[in-house]
Amino acid sequence: MKKGKGMKFVGDSRISADKERFIPKDYSEYPGKTEAFWPNFLLKEWLVGAVFLVGFLCLAVAHPAPLEGPADPTDASYLPLPDWYFLFLYQFLKYDFVTTVYGAVIVPGIAFGALFLAPFLDRGKERRPHKRPIATSLMLLGIISVFWLTYEAAAAVDWEEKAEENKPEPTSEVEIDTEHPGYAAYENSCLSCHGGELEGTAGPSLIGIDYSAEEIEEIAIDGIGDMPPGQFDGTDEELQQLAEFIVSVNEQAED
């Protein structure tokens, strides 16, 4: 470097010396559109979607959906319900003026057909809702209808009670010790309702229950829930042996 000649830098020719700044295009001729779809608008959409997804996941963890046991075709009292996203259609079909074909085929077909054809029928450049009264009114009508029908269907069901009555029965590979002193008492008083493997038939399963031997003795005498009192017919010793037998099976299932 010589005096007065300035300083020269040697750089990599693969790197541009002048970095062009990103300047959004002029969208003034398109009312309501003020920025590029990529990456500006799409990035905002992704961020909003991520916030809703995280909130939905937190809600699912804090209040998990109740699970039910496998369907039993022999249970005529069971009331099947669709998933939450079809509850509005389920409620719509409950009204007397709605036939099955009309409510399950025609109305959903018109609704989804209109959504599919909307981009082809409405080709205007205007994006502000108040400038598109027909499209905005139809969308608001659809949203209000879905929310109201879903609320009506959900309010008519006691979900906690339904889940408790139909909760999955725990299954475990356990070996029933038929030589246990309490098995004879179980066979005489409990087998017809709770099954030979304690899996439950007319009554609930006895595997996976969280009762002590003393509590089981009280239930056998006094009953619980749908089980009436006085189901056990035997001596106090046989009652104790029965409770110990049920406890031993559950201890084996836990192991």
C-alpha positions in Angstrom: 0.0 0.0 0.0 1.4 3.4 -1.0 0.6 6.6 0.7 -2.3 8.5 -0.8 -3.4 5.6 -3.0 -6.0 4.3 -0.6 -6.5 0.8 0.6 -7.6 -2.2 -1.6 -9.3 -5.3 -0.4 -9.1 -8.7 -1.9 -12.3 -10.7 -1.6 -13.8 -14.0 -2.7 -15.3 -13.6 -6.1 -18.1 -16.0 -5.2 -19.6 -13.4 -2.7 -21.4 -10.5 -4.1 -20.0 -7.1 -3.1 -23.4 -5.4 -3.2 -26.2 -7.1 -1.3 -29.6 -6.2 -2.8 -32.2 -5.2 -0.2 -35.6 -6.8 -0.3 -38.0 -4.2 -1.4 -41.7 -5.3 -1.5 -43.5 -4.9 -4.7 -46.1 -2.1 -5.3 -49.5 -3.7 -4.7 -51.5 -0.4 -4.7 -53.5 -1.5 -7.7 -54.8 -4.5 -5.8 -57.1 -3.3 -3.0 -56.4 -5.0 0.3 -53.2 -6.6 -0.9 -50.1 -4.8 0.6 -47.4 -7.4 0.7 -45.9 -10.3 -1.1 -47.4 -13.8 -0.5 -43.9 -15.3 -0.2 -42.4 -15.0 2.3 -44.2 -12.2 4.1 -47.8 -13.3 4.2 -47.1 -17.0 4.3 -44.7 -16.6 7.2 -47.4 -14.8 9.2 -49.8 -17.6 8.4 -47.3 -20.2 9.7 -46.7 -18.3 12.9 -50.4 -18.0 13.6 -50.9 -21.7 12.8 -48.1 -22.7 15.1 -49.6 -20.7 18.0 -52.9 -22.4 17.6 -51.3 -25.8 17.3 -49.3 -25.3 20.5 -52.4 -24.1 22.3 -54.4 -27.1 21.0 -51.7 -29.5 22.2 -51.6 -27.9 25.6 -55.4 -28.3 25.9 -55.2 -31.9 24.8 -52.6 -32.6 27.5 -54.5 -30.8 30.2 -57.9 -32.3 29.4 -57.4 -35.5 27.5 -60.3 -36.9 25.6 -62.1 -39.7 27.5 -61.5 -43.1 25.9 -64.1 -45.8 25.8 -63.9 -49.6 25.6 -64.4 -51.6 22.4 -67.9 -51.6 20.9 -70.2 -54.3 22.2 -73.0 -55.2 19.7 -74.9 -57.0 22.4 -75.3 -53.8 24.5 -78.6 -52.4 23.2 -78.5 -49.5 25.8 -75.3 -48.0 24.4 -75.7 -44.7 22.7 -73.0 -44.3 20.0 -71.8 -40.7 19.2 -69.7 -39.4 16.4 -66.4 -37.6 17.0 -66.6 -33.9 18.0 -66.1 -32.6 14.4 -69.2 -34.5 13.3 -71.4 -33.6 16.3 -73.0 -30.7 14.4 -74.3 -33.1 11.7 -75.4 -35.5 14.3 -77.5 -32.8 16.0 -78.9 -31.7 12.6 -80.1 -35.2 11.9 -82.0 -35.3 15.2 -84.6 -32.7 14.1 -87.9 -34.1 12.9 -88.0 -32.1 9.7 -84.6 -33.4 8.5 -84.6 -36.8 6.7 -81.6 -39.0 6.6 -80.9 -38.4 2.9 -81.5 -34.7 3.2 -79.3 -34.2 6.3 -76.5 -36.7 5.5 -76.1 -36.3 1.7 -77.9 -33.3 0.2 -77.0 -30.5 2.7 -73.3 -31.6 3.2 -73.0 -32.0 -0.5 -74.2 -28.5 -1.2 -72.0 -27.0 1.5 -68.8 -28.7 0.4 -69.6 -28.2 -3.2 -70.0 -24.4 -2.6 -66.6 -24.3 -0.8 -65.0 -26.1 -3.7 -66.5 -23.8 -6.3 -66.1 -20.6 -4.4 -62.6 -19.7 -5.9 -64.1 -20.2 -9.4 -67.4 -18.3 -8.9 -65.9 -15.3 -7.0 -62.9 -14.0 -8.9 -63.0 -10.5 -7.6 -59.8 -8.8 -6.3 -61.4 -7.3 -3.2 -60.4 -9.0 0.0 -62.0 -6.8 2.7 -65.0 -8.6 4.2 -67.4 -5.7 4.2 -66.8 -5.4 0.4 -67.9 -9.0 -0.1 -71.3 -9.1 1.7 -72.6 -12.4 0.1 -69.4 -14.4 0.8 -69.0 -13.0 4.2 -72.6 -13.6 5.2 -72.6 -17.2 4.0 -69.3 -17.9 5.9 -70.7 -16.4 9.1 -73.9 -18.4 8.7 -71.9 -21.6 8.3 -69.6 -20.9 11.3 -72.5 -20.0 13.6 -74.5 -23.0 12.5 -71.7 -25.4 13.1 -70.8 -24.0 16.5 -74.4 -23.9 17.7 -75.3 -27.4 16.5 -72.1 -28.7 18.1 -72.9 -27.0 21.4 -76.5 -28.4 21.4 -75.2 -31.9 20.8 -72.5 -31.7 23.4 -74.7 -30.2 26.1 -77.1 -33.1 25.9 -74.5 -35.6 26.9 -72.8 -36.1 30.3 -69.4 -36.9 28.9 -67.7 -37.8 32.2 -70.5 -40.3 33.1 -70.4 -41.7 29.6 -66.6 -42.2 29.7 -66.9 -43.8 33.2 -69.6 -46.2 32.1 -67.7 -47.3 29.0 -64.1 -47.0 30.0 -61.8 -49.6 28.6 -61.4 -52.6 30.8 -57.8 -53.4 31.7 -56.6 -56.6 30.2 -53.7 -58.6 31.5 -52.3 -62.0 31.0 -52.8 -63.6 34.5 -53.1 -67.2 35.5 -56.1 -67.9 37.7 -55.0 -70.1 40.6 -58.0 -72.5 40.9 -56.3 -74.1 43.9 -56.5 -70.9 45.9 -58.9 -71.3 48.9 -61.0 -68.3 47.7 -61.5 -69.5 44.2 -64.4 -71.8 45.3 -66.2 -68.9 46.9 -65.6 -66.8 43.8 -66.9 -69.6 41.6 -70.1 -69.9 43.6 -70.9 -66.2 44.0 -69.0 -64.1 41.4 -68.1 -66.2 38.3 -71.5 -65.8 36.6 -71.1 -62.0 36.4 -67.4 -61.5 36.4 -66.2 -64.4 34.2 -63.9 -67.3 34.8 -60.8 -65.1 34.2 -62.2 -62.1 36.2 -62.4 -60.3 32.8 -66.0 -59.3 33.4 -69.1 -60.4 31.5 -72.5 -59.1 32.9 -70.5 -57.3 35.5 -67.2 -55.3 35.3 -63.8 -56.7 35.2 -62.2 -57.4 38.6 -58.6 -57.0 37.1 -57.1 -53.6 37.7 -59.3 -52.5 40.5 -57.8 -50.5 43.3 -59.5 -52.0 46.4 -58.1 -53.5 49.6 -59.3 -56.9 50.9 -61.5 -55.2 53.5 -63.1 -53.0 50.8 -63.8 -56.0 48.6 -65.5 -57.7 51.6 -67.7 -54.7 52.1 -68.6 -54.5 48.4 -69.4 -58.3 48.3 -71.9 -57.7 51.1 -73.3 -54.2 50.6 -72.9 -54.0 46.8 -71.7 -51.0 44.7 -73.0 -49.1 41.7 -75.2 -51.5 39.6 -74.3 -54.4 41.8 -77.0 -55.0 44.4 -76.3 -56.0 48.0 -76.5 -59.6 49.2 -74.7 -61.2 46.2 -72.3 -63.2 48.4 -73.6 -66.3 50.0 -71.1 -67.9 52.4 -69.3 -67.7 55.7 -67.1 -65.0 57.0 -64.1 -67.2 56.4 -65.1 -67.8 52.8 -65.6 -64.0 52.4 -62.1 -63.3 53.6 -60.7 -66.0 51.3 -62.6 -64.5 48.4 -61.2 -61.0 49.0 -57.7 -62.3 49.3 -58.1 -64.3 46.1 -59.2 -61.2 44.1 -56.3 -59.1 45.7 -53.8 -61.8 44.7 -55.0 -61.8 41.1 -54.6 -58.0 40.9 -51.1 -58.2 42.4 -50.1 -60.7 39.8 -51.6 -58.5 37.1 -49.5 -55.5 38.3 -46.3 -57.6 38.2 
